[in-house]
């Protein structure tokens, strides 16, 4: 004769599973629907990122050219002095070496400029770079310096390979 407790336990388990499945069916449907929505959103996000990158690639050269033209135009009007360079350098919170790196010259050149009297003569490229950094703040100047260091590391890594 079968054990009544065992039979009763199995029947309760069977009914409980059946009831749980019935309760979970709507939740599973919602879960599947939400997963599909998330997948669609991810696809849309990827497409938007691709489009954004393409637009940035198209716009960046135009912006860079216009910025270079503006900097060149401002550079023609610049009359830098040791005092103005020191003021700019301290406003940006840079050492002479860092300021030189930002301008594309050596730190020694910046040190020599600091001792000169009157107007300082620079190459056109340096003047246009100076015109380009006159209106930036500390954060942007430091960002540009870090970008230079980062690009230098990338170039060195490529050379080693």
MARGU-614714 format. One record per residue: residue number from 0; residue in three letters; x, y, z of N, C-alpha, C, O in turn. Coordinates in pm, 1 decimal. Layout:
BEGIN
resi,resn,npx,npy,npz,capx,capy,capz,cpx,cpy,cpz,opx,opy,opz
NUM,ALA,X,Y,Z,X,Y,Z,X,Y,Z,X,Y,Z
...
This chain:
BEGIN
resi,resn,npx,npy,npz,capx,capy,capz,cpx,cpy,cpz,opx,opy,opz
0,UNK,82.8,-116.1,0.0,0.0,0.0,0.0,88.9,124.6,0.0,184.3,134.0,77.2
1,UNK,56.1,220.0,-87.7,141.3,338.2,-100.0,131.0,425.7,23.8,30.8,428.8,95.2
2,UNK,238.2,494.7,43.8,244.9,585.1,157.6,159.5,708.3,126.2,187.1,780.5,30.4
3,UNK,56.4,731.9,206.6,-37.9,840.6,180.3,31.2,975.8,192.2,-2.3,1067.7,117.4
4,UNK,124.4,990.4,281.8,194.7,1117.8,299.6,275.2,1150.9,174.4,279.8,1265.7,130.3
5,UNK,338.9,1047.7,117.7,419.2,1067.8,-2.9,329.4,1106.7,-120.4,361.0,1200.3,-193.9
6,UNK,221.3,1038.1,-138.1,128.4,1066.8,-246.8,71.2,1207.7,-231.7,60.0,1282.7,-328.7
7,UNK,36.1,1241.2,-110.2,-19.3,1373.6,-83.9,83.8,1483.6,-113.3,49.8,1586.3,-172.1
8,UNK,208.3,1462.3,-72.7,316.0,1558.5,-96.1,337.7,1578.7,-246.5,349.9,1692.5,-291.7
9,UNK,342.8,1470.5,-324.3,363.1,1478.7,-469.2,248.8,1554.1,-536.6,270.8,1634.0,-627.6
10,UNK,125.8,1527.4,-490.4,9.6,1595.3,-548.2,15.7,1745.7,-517.8,-15.6,1827.8,-604.0
11,UNK,56.0,1781.4,-394.9,67.7,1923.1,-356.8,175.5,1991.2,-441.6,156.8,2103.8,-487.7
12,UNK,288.0,1922.7,-461.9,396.3,1978.3,-544.2,349.4,2000.7,-688.1,376.2,2105.0,-747.7
13,UNK,280.2,1902.7,-741.8,231.3,1913.0,-878.8,136.4,2032.5,-892.8,148.3,2110.9,-987.0
14,UNK,43.3,2045.9,-799.7,-51.4,2156.9,-804.3,18.6,2292.0,-783.6,-17.6,2391.7,-846.2
15,UNK,118.7,2294.0,-695.6,192.4,2418.5,-669.8,269.1,2462.4,-795.2,270.4,2580.9,-828.7
16,UNK,333.4,2366.6,-865.0,405.9,2398.9,-988.2,310.5,2452.7,-1093.8,340.4,2549.7,-1163.4
17,UNK,196.8,2388.6,-1103.9,97.3,2429.2,-1201.9,48.6,2571.8,-1172.5,34.9,2654.3,-1262.9
18,UNK,23.1,2598.5,-1044.6,-23.3,2731.4,-1004.2,86.9,2836.3,-1028.4,58.2,2946.9,-1074.1
19,UNK,211.5,2801.7,-997.9,323.0,2895.0,-1017.7,340.9,2926.8,-1165.8,360.9,3042.5,-1202.8
20,UNK,333.8,2823.1,-1251.0,345.0,2845.7,-1395.2,234.9,2939.4,-1444.5,259.7,3028.5,-1525.8
21,UNK,113.9,2918.3,-1394.8,1.6,3002.2,-1435.9,23.5,3147.1,-1391.5,-12.0,3240.3,-1463.7
22,UNK,81.5,3165.8,-1273.6,106.2,3301.1,-1222.4,221.9,3368.3,-1296.5,220.6,3489.7,-1317.3
23,UNK,321.6,3289.6,-1336.2,440.9,3344.9,-1400.3,424.8,3368.1,-1550.5,504.0,3441.8,-1609.2
24,UNK,326.9,3308.7,-1612.9,308.6,3322.1,-1757.2,301.7,3469.0,-1801.4,372.6,3505.3,-1895.2
25,UNK,220.0,3555.6,-1739.0,217.3,3697.4,-1781.6,351.7,3767.9,-1758.6,391.6,3853.3,-1837.8
26,UNK,420.4,3732.2,-1650.7,549.9,3793.9,-1620.9,651.2,3754.6,-1728.6,729.8,3838.3,-1772.9
27,UNK,650.0,3629.9,-1770.3,741.3,3584.2,-1875.8,713.0,3656.4,-2006.4,805.5,3696.9,-2076.9
28,UNK,585.1,3672.4,-2038.9,548.6,3744.1,-2161.2,602.7,3887.1,-2156.3,661.2,3936.4,-2252.7
29,UNK,581.5,3952.5,-2041.3,633.0,4089.0,-2025.0,784.8,4091.9,-2035.5,841.6,4183.0,-2095.8
30,UNK,849.1,3994.1,-1977.9,995.3,3986.0,-1981.2,1045.0,3973.7,-2125.6,1138.8,4043.0,-2164.9
31,UNK,984.0,3887.9,-2202.7,1022.3,3869.8,-2343.2,999.1,3999.3,-2420.5,1083.3,4041.5,-2499.8
32,UNK,884.1,4061.6,-2396.5,852.1,4186.9,-2465.6,953.9,4295.2,-2431.2,999.2,4367.8,-2519.6
33,UNK,989.9,4306.4,-2305.1,1087.0,4407.0,-2262.3,1226.5,4378.8,-2319.1,1298.4,4472.0,-2355.2
34,UNK,1264.4,4252.9,-2327.2,1394.0,4219.3,-2386.4,1399.6,4259.7,-2533.0,1502.2,4307.5,-2581.3
35,UNK,1287.4,4239.9,-2604.1,1282.2,4281.5,-2744.8,1294.1,4432.8,-2756.4,1363.5,4483.3,-2844.6
36,UNK,1226.8,4505.1,-2667.7,1232.7,4651.3,-2669.3,1376.1,4698.5,-2643.5,1425.6,4788.5,-2711.3
37,UNK,1441.5,4637.4,-2545.8,1580.1,4673.7,-2513.9,1671.4,4645.0,-2633.1,1758.6,4725.6,-2665.2
38,UNK,1651.9,4532.2,-2697.8,1734.0,4498.8,-2814.9,1712.3,4601.4,-2926.2,1807.9,4644.4,-2990.7
39,UNK,1586.0,4640.7,-2948.8,1557.4,4742.8,-3050.0,1623.1,4875.7,-3014.0,1680.6,4942.6,-3099.9
40,UNK,1614.5,4913.5,-2887.1,1676.8,5038.5,-2843.0,1828.6,5034.5,-2861.0,1889.3,5134.5,-2899.3
41,UNK,1889.0,4920.7,-2833.9,2034.3,4907.6,-2853.5,2070.3,4922.8,-3000.6,2169.0,4988.2,-3034.3
42,UNK,1990.9,4863.0,-3087.6,2016.4,4877.4,-3231.4,2002.6,5024.1,-3274.0,2085.1,5076.1,-3349.2
43,UNK,1898.1,5089.1,-3225.2,1878.9,5230.1,-3258.6,1995.7,5314.3,-3207.2,2043.7,5404.4,-3276.0
44,UNK,2040.6,5283.5,-3085.2,2152.4,5356.9,-3026.1,2279.2,5337.8,-3108.9,2353.3,5433.4,-3131.8
45,UNK,2304.1,5216.6,-3153.1,2421.8,5189.6,-3236.0,2412.9,5266.0,-3368.2,2512.0,5322.2,-3414.8
46,UNK,2293.7,5267.7,-3428.0,2276.0,5341.3,-3553.3,2297.5,5491.2,-3531.7,2358.7,5557.7,-3615.3
47,UNK,2248.0,5544.0,-3421.0,2267.4,5685.6,-3391.2,2414.6,5718.2,-3367.5,2463.3,5822.8,-3410.3
48,UNK,2484.2,5629.4,-3300.0,2627.7,5651.3,-3277.7,2703.9,5651.0,-3409.4,2792.5,5733.8,-3430.4
49,UNK,2669.4,5558.0,-3498.3,2733.9,5554.0,-3629.9,2708.7,5684.5,-3705.6,2800.8,5744.0,-3761.4
50,UNK,2583.9,5727.4,-3706.4,2548.5,5850.9,-3775.3,2622.6,5969.3,-3714.4,2673.2,6055.8,-3786.0
51,UNK,2628.5,5972.1,-3583.2,2698.2,6079.5,-3513.8,2845.5,6082.6,-3551.7,2899.7,6189.3,-3580.6
52,UNK,2911.2,5966.2,-3552.0,3052.7,5959.7,-3590.0,3073.4,6009.3,-3732.6,3167.9,6083.1,-3760.3
53,UNK,2984.5,5968.3,-3822.9,2995.8,6012.1,-3962.7,2980.8,6163.2,-3974.3,3054.6,6228.0,-4048.5
54,UNK,2884.8,6219.3,-3900.4,2865.1,6363.8,-3904.5,2984.6,6437.9,-3845.8,3027.1,6540.7,-3898.5
55,UNK,3038.1,6385.1,-3736.9,3155.5,6448.3,-3676.0,3273.8,6444.6,-3772.2,3349.4,6541.3,-3781.6
56,UNK,3290.2,6333.1,-3843.9,3399.0,6323.0,-3940.9,3383.1,6426.2,-4051.8,3481.3,6482.8,-4099.8
57,UNK,3258.6,6450.1,-4091.9,3234.2,6547.5,-4197.7,3254.4,6690.2,-4148.6,3307.1,6774.3,-4221.5
58,UNK,3212.9,6717.7,-4025.5,3215.1,6853.7,-3973.5,3352.8,6891.5,-3918.3,3393.0,7007.2,-3930.7
59,UNK,3424.4,6799.9,-3859.5,3550.6,6830.2,-3793.0,3651.7,6898.6,-3884.4,3709.4,6999.4,-3843.7
60,UNK,3676.3,6849.0,-4005.8,3772.4,6919.9,-4090.9,3729.8,7062.7,-4122.2,3813.1,7153.2,-4126.5
61,UNK,3600.9,7082.7,-4144.0,3551.7,7216.9,-4174.8,3572.9,7308.7,-4055.8,3617.6,7422.2,-4071.9
62,UNK,3541.2,7260.5,-3936.8,3558.7,7339.6,-3814.9,3706.5,7367.6,-3792.3,3743.8,7479.4,-3756.6
63,UNK,3791.2,7266.7,-3813.0,3934.7,7284.9,-3793.5,3990.3,7387.7,-3891.0,4073.4,7470.4,-3853.4
64,UNK,3945.3,7383.3,-4015.1,3992.6,7479.4,-4115.1,3949.3,7621.0,-4076.2,4028.7,7714.9,-4083.2
65,UNK,3824.1,7635.6,-4035.5,3775.1,7768.0,-3996.0,3849.5,7818.9,-3873.1,3884.6,7936.6,-3865.8
66,UNK,3873.8,7730.2,-3776.6,3946.6,7769.2,-3655.7,4089.2,7810.0,-3690.7,4141.3,7906.3,-3634.4
67,UNK,4152.7,7738.5,-3782.7,4287.9,7773.0,-3824.9,4289.3,7909.1,-3894.7,4378.7,7990.7,-3872.3
68,UNK,4189.1,7931.8,-3979.4,4181.1,8061.3,-4047.3,4162.0,8174.7,-3947.9,4225.6,8279.5,-3959.7
69,UNK,4074.2,8154.1,-3849.7,4052.4,8257.3,-3747.5,4179.4,8282.4,-3668.1,4215.5,8397.2,-3642.1
70,UNK,4247.7,8173.6,-3629.2,4371.5,8187.8,-3552.1,4478.1,8260.3,-3633.1,4552.5,8342.1,-3579.0
71,UNK,4485.7,8230.7,-3761.6,4582.8,8297.8,-3847.9,4550.6,8446.5,-3859.1,4640.2,8530.9,-3855.9
72,UNK,4422.0,8477.3,-3872.4,4381.2,8617.8,-3879.7,4412.8,8689.9,-3748.7,4459.4,8803.8,-3750.9
73,UNK,4388.3,8625.9,-3636.4,4420.2,8687.3,-3507.1,4570.4,8699.2,-3489.0,4619.1,8795.4,-3429.7
74,UNK,4644.3,8600.1,-3540.7,4789.7,8600.0,-3524.7,4851.4,8719.8,-3595.2,4950.9,8774.7,-3548.0
75,UNK,4794.0,8760.9,-3707.3,4847.7,8875.3,-3779.5,4837.4,9002.9,-3696.2,4918.2,9094.3,-3712.4
76,UNK,4739.1,9009.3,-3607.9,4718.9,9127.5,-3525.0,4791.1,9119.6,-3390.9,4799.2,9219.5,-3319.3
77,UNK,4843.4,9002.8,-3356.2,4906.4,8984.7,-3225.9,5039.3,9058.3,-3216.5,5117.8,9060.4,-3311.3
78,UNK,5062.5,9117.7,-3102.3,5190.4,9180.2,-3071.3,5231.2,9132.8,-2932.3,5221.4,9208.4,-2835.7
79,UNK,5277.3,9006.6,-2921.4,5306.0,8952.7,-2788.5,5427.8,9017.9,-2723.8,5526.7,9049.9,-2789.6
80,UNK,5416.9,9036.2,-2593.7,5528.4,9086.0,-2512.6,5556.2,8984.2,-2404.4,5477.0,8892.6,-2382.3
81,UNK,5668.1,9000.0,-2337.4,5701.5,8905.8,-2230.5,5596.3,8911.3,-2120.5,5561.5,8809.0,-2061.5
82,UNK,5546.1,9031.1,-2093.4,5445.0,9046.6,-1989.3,5315.1,8975.9,-2027.4,5254.7,8908.4,-1944.1
83,UNK,5271.5,8990.8,-2153.7,5146.5,8927.6,-2196.0,5159.0,8775.2,-2196.3,5064.7,8704.5,-2160.9
84,UNK,5276.6,8725.1,-2236.8,5297.2,8579.7,-2235.6,5297.9,8525.9,-2092.9,5240.0,8420.8,-2065.1
85,UNK,5364.0,8598.9,-2002.2,5367.7,8554.0,-1862.7,5227.3,8557.2,-1802.0,5189.9,8467.4,-1726.5
86,UNK,5150.3,8660.0,-1835.0,5013.0,8669.6,-1784.8,4930.0,8551.8,-1835.5,4856.8,8489.4,-1758.6
87,UNK,4941.4,8521.7,-1963.3,4867.8,8409.1,-2021.2,4910.9,8278.3,-1957.1,4827.7,8194.6,-1922.0
88,UNK,5041.9,8261.5,-1942.0,5095.9,8137.1,-1885.2,5047.5,8116.7,-1741.8,5009.0,8005.8,-1704.7
89,UNK,5049.3,8222.8,-1661.2,5003.4,8208.6,-1522.8,4852.3,8189.8,-1515.4,4802.2,8117.9,-1428.9
90,UNK,4779.7,8255.0,-1606.9,4633.8,8235.1,-1609.1,4599.5,8090.2,-1638.8,4504.0,8035.6,-1583.5
91,UNK,4678.2,8027.6,-1726.7,4654.5,7887.5,-1760.6,4714.5,7792.2,-1657.8,4685.3,7672.7,-1659.6
92,UNK,4797.7,7844.1,-1568.8,4856.4,7760.7,-1464.3,4960.7,7663.8,-1518.2,4966.7,7548.3,-1475.9
93,UNK,5043.2,7711.3,-1612.2,5141.4,7624.0,-1676.7,5283.5,7667.1,-1642.7,5309.8,7784.8,-1617.8
94,UNK,5373.5,7571.5,-1642.0,5514.8,7603.3,-1630.1,5564.8,7650.2,-1766.1,5493.4,7641.4,-1865.9
95,UNK,5688.5,7700.3,-1769.0,5744.3,7745.2,-1896.8,5755.7,7628.4,-1994.5,5727.8,7643.0,-2113.5
96,UNK,5797.0,7512.5,-1943.2,5811.7,7394.9,-2030.2,5676.2,7351.6,-2085.3,5664.7,7320.2,-2203.7
97,UNK,5573.8,7349.8,-2000.3,5440.5,7310.2,-2045.5,5384.6,7410.8,-2145.9,5323.0,7372.9,-2245.5
98,UNK,5406.6,7539.3,-2118.6,5359.8,7643.1,-2209.1,5429.6,7629.7,-2344.1,5367.1,7644.5,-2449.1
99,UNK,5559.8,7601.6,-2340.3,5634.7,7580.6,-2464.2,5582.5,7461.9,-2541.2,5568.1,7467.9,-2663.3
100,UNK,5553.8,7353.5,-2470.7,5500.8,7233.9,-2536.6,5366.0,7264.5,-2601.8,5337.2,7218.0,-2712.0
101,UNK,5283.9,7343.5,-2532.1,5153.6,7380.4,-2585.4,5167.0,7466.8,-2711.1,5085.7,7456.8,-2803.0
102,UNK,5270.7,7552.0,-2714.2,5294.0,7638.1,-2830.4,5372.2,7568.3,-2940.7,5375.0,7614.4,-3054.8
103,UNK,5435.2,7457.9,-2906.1,5515.4,7388.0,-3006.6,5658.6,7435.8,-3011.6,5726.7,7419.2,-3112.7
104,UNK,5705.0,7495.4,-2902.1,5844.4,7540.1,-2891.8,5903.6,7479.5,-2765.4,5834.0,7412.8,-2688.9
105,UNK,6031.5,7502.8,-2744.4,6095.7,7447.9,-2624.7,6067.4,7535.9,-2503.7,6027.6,7651.6,-2517.2
106,UNK,6088.2,7480.4,-2387.8,6074.5,7557.2,-2264.8,6180.2,7665.4,-2256.0,6157.9,7770.8,-2196.5
107,UNK,6296.1,7638.7,-2316.0,6404.4,7737.1,-2317.3,6364.3,7861.7,-2396.7,6399.3,7973.5,-2358.8
108,UNK,6291.2,7842.4,-2506.4,6244.2,7956.4,-2585.2,6150.5,8042.4,-2501.8,6157.5,8165.2,-2508.0
109,UNK,6063.6,7980.2,-2424.7,5971.2,8054.8,-2338.9,6049.8,8129.9,-2231.6,6016.4,8243.6,-2198.3
110,UNK,6153.2,8067.2,-2177.9,6236.2,8133.3,-2076.9,6306.1,8255.1,-2137.1,6316.2,8358.9,-2071.6
111,UNK,6353.8,8243.8,-2259.3,6418.8,8358.0,-2324.9,6319.0,8469.5,-2353.5,6351.6,8587.3,-2339.1
112,UNK,6198.6,8433.3,-2393.6,6096.4,8534.2,-2418.1,6066.0,8611.5,-2291.0,6039.5,8731.6,-2296.0
113,UNK,6069.5,8543.0,-2176.4,6035.6,8605.4,-2049.2,6134.6,8715.4,-2012.6,6098.9,8807.9,-1939.7
114,UNK,6258.7,8707.3,-2061.8,6361.1,8806.7,-2026.3,6368.7,8921.9,-2125.9,6434.8,9022.0,-2098.3
115,UNK,6303.1,8910.2,-2240.4,6313.6,9014.0,-2343.7,6228.4,9134.8,-2309.1,6131.7,9126.2,-2233.5
116,UNK,6267.0,9246.3,-2366.1,6192.6,9371.1,-2351.1,6112.4,9395.7,-2478.6,6157.4,9361.2,-2587.9
117,UNK,5995.8,9454.3,-2465.4,5916.9,9492.6,-2582.4,5851.8,9374.3,-2652.5,5822.4,9271.0,-2592.3
118,UNK,5830.6,9393.8,-2782.0,5760.2,9293.9,-2862.1,5849.0,9172.7,-2886.7,5969.6,9184.9,-2908.1
119,UNK,5786.5,9055.6,-2883.1,5859.3,8930.6,-2907.0,5825.8,8883.3,-3047.4,5709.2,8876.2,-3086.2
120,UNK,5928.9,8851.5,-3121.6,5910.0,8802.2,-3258.3,5904.6,8650.4,-3256.5,5989.6,8583.6,-3197.4
121,UNK,5801.4,8597.2,-3323.6,5782.5,8452.7,-3330.7,5756.9,8412.6,-3474.0,5727.3,8496.2,-3559.4
122,UNK,5768.5,8286.1,-3498.9,5731.0,8233.3,-3630.0,5579.2,8240.6,-3644.3,5506.0,8247.1,-3545.5
123,UNK,5533.7,8239.5,-3769.1,5389.2,8249.1,-3794.2,5312.7,8133.5,-3731.4,5205.6,8153.0,-3674.0
124,UNK,5367.7,8013.7,-3742.3,5298.3,7896.7,-3685.5,5283.1,7912.1,-3534.6,5178.0,7880.5,-3478.9
125,UNK,5388.1,7960.7,-3468.6,5382.1,7979.9,-3323.1,5282.4,8089.7,-3289.8,5206.4,8078.4,-3193.6
126,UNK,5282.7,8196.0,-3369.4,5186.9,8304.8,-3346.5,5043.3,8256.6,-3361.3,4957.1,8292.4,-3280.9
127,UNK,5017.0,8175.5,-3463.8,4879.5,8128.3,-3482.3,4840.1,8031.4,-3370.2,4724.6,8029.3,-3327.5
128,UNK,4937.0,7950.8,-3322.3,4908.5,7863.4,-3208.3,4879.0,7946.4,-3084.2,4787.5,7915.2,-3008.1
129,UNK,4957.3,8052.8,-3064.2,4935.5,8142.6,-2951.2,4797.5,8206.7,-2960.7,4726.5,8217.3,-2860.7
130,UNK,4759.7,8249.1,-3080.5,4626.8,8308.4,-3099.3,4518.1,8205.5,-3069.4,4411.1,8240.4,-3019.5
131,UNK,4545.6,8078.8,-3100.0,4447.1,7973.3,-3074.8,4428.7,7940.8,-2928.3,4321.9,7894.2,-2888.5
132,UNK,4531.4,7964.5,-2846.5,4517.8,7929.3,-2703.9,4487.8,8048.5,-2615.5,4470.0,8032.5,-2494.8
133,UNK,4481.8,8168.0,-2672.7,4456.1,8285.6,-2590.2,4318.1,8285.2,-2526.6,4299.4,8340.4,-2418.2
134,UNK,4222.8,8224.0,-2592.3,4085.4,8227.6,-2541.1,4043.1,8097.7,-2473.9,3924.1,8078.0,-2449.3
135,UNK,4136.7,8008.6,-2443.8,4100.7,7884.3,-2376.5,4122.7,7899.8,-2227.1,4198.0,7986.4,-2182.5
136,UNK,4056.4,7815.4,-2151.1,4072.1,7817.4,-2007.0,4173.1,7713.5,-1961.4,4234.2,7643.5,-2042.1
137,UNK,4189.1,7705.5,-1830.1,4285.0,7611.0,-1772.2,4255.2,7467.5,-1811.5,4344.1,7393.6,-1853.8
138,UNK,4130.4,7429.1,-1797.5,4094.0,7289.7,-1825.5,4124.1,7251.5,-1970.1,4179.0,7144.7,-1997.2
139,UNK,4087.7,7339.5,-2061.8,4111.5,7309.9,-2202.9,4260.8,7305.5,-2232.7,4305.9,7220.5,-2309.5
140,UNK,4337.8,7395.5,-2173.1,4483.2,7394.1,-2193.8,4542.6,7263.3,-2143.9,4625.2,7202.2,-2211.8
141,UNK,4500.7,7220.4,-2025.5,4551.8,7093.8,-1971.0,4505.6,6976.1,-2055.3,4580.7,6880.5,-2074.4
142,UNK,4383.2,6981.8,-2105.9,4332.2,6876.1,-2192.6,4416.6,6865.0,-2319.8,4449.4,6755.4,-2365.1
143,UNK,4450.3,6979.9,-2375.6,4533.6,6979.3,-2496.0,4672.3,6923.0,-2466.9,4726.9,6846.5,-2546.4
144,UNK,4729.0,6961.4,-2352.4,4860.5,6907.3,-2314.4,4854.3,6756.4,-2297.9,4941.7,6684.5,-2346.4
145,UNK,4751.6,6708.4,-2229.9,4736.9,6563.4,-2211.4,4718.2,6493.1,-2344.4,4769.0,6382.8,-2364.4
146,UNK,4645.2,6556.5,-2436.1,4627.1,6499.9,-2569.4,4759.2,6489.4,-2643.6,4782.9,6392.6,-2715.9
147,UNK,4846.0,6589.5,-2625.6,4978.4,6585.0,-2689.7,5061.5,6471.1,-2633.7,5127.8,6398.9,-2708.1
148,UNK,5057.5,6455.3,-2501.1,5133.1,6347.8,-2437.1,5079.6,6213.0,-2481.6,5156.4,6120.9,-2509.5
149,UNK,4946.3,6201.5,-2488.2,4882.9,6075.5,-2529.4,4917.9,6042.0,-2673.5,4950.6,5927.4,-2704.1
150,UNK,4911.4,6141.3,-2763.2,4943.7,6114.2,-2903.9,5090.6,6079.9,-2919.6,5126.8,6001.8,-3007.7
151,UNK,5175.8,6137.1,-2835.4,5318.7,6103.8,-2839.9,5340.2,5958.2,-2799.7,5420.4,5887.6,-2860.8
152,UNK,5268.4,5913.6,-2696.9,5278.6,5773.6,-2653.8,5233.1,5678.9,-2764.7,5294.6,5574.7,-2787.6
153,UNK,5126.0,5715.6,-2832.4,5073.7,5632.2,-2940.8,5176.8,5622.8,-3052.7,5201.5,5514.6,-3105.8
154,UNK,5237.3,5736.7,-3088.5,5339.9,5736.1,-3194.3,5458.4,5649.4,-3154.3,5510.3,5573.5,-3236.1
155,UNK,5502.0,5660.4,-3027.8,5615.3,5579.8,-2982.1,5581.7,5432.2,-2983.4,5666.0,5349.5,-3018.2
156,UNK,5459.6,5398.2,-2946.0,5416.9,5258.6,-2947.2,5416.7,5205.1,-3089.5,5458.6,5091.8,-3113.2
157,UNK,5370.4,5284.2,-3183.2,5368.5,5240.9,-3324.1,5509.8,5221.4,-3377.5,5534.9,5129.3,-3455.3
158,UNK,5602.2,5307.9,-3335.8,5740.9,5295.2,-3381.3,5803.7,5166.1,-3331.6,5880.7,5102.3,-3403.4
159,UNK,5771.4,5127.6,-3209.3,5829.7,5005.5,-3151.8,5785.4,4880.7,-3224.2,5859.2,4782.3,-3229.1
160,UNK,5666.8,4883.3,-3280.2,5613.5,4766.9,-3348.9,5680.4,4753.9,-3477.2,5650.9,4661.5,-3553.1
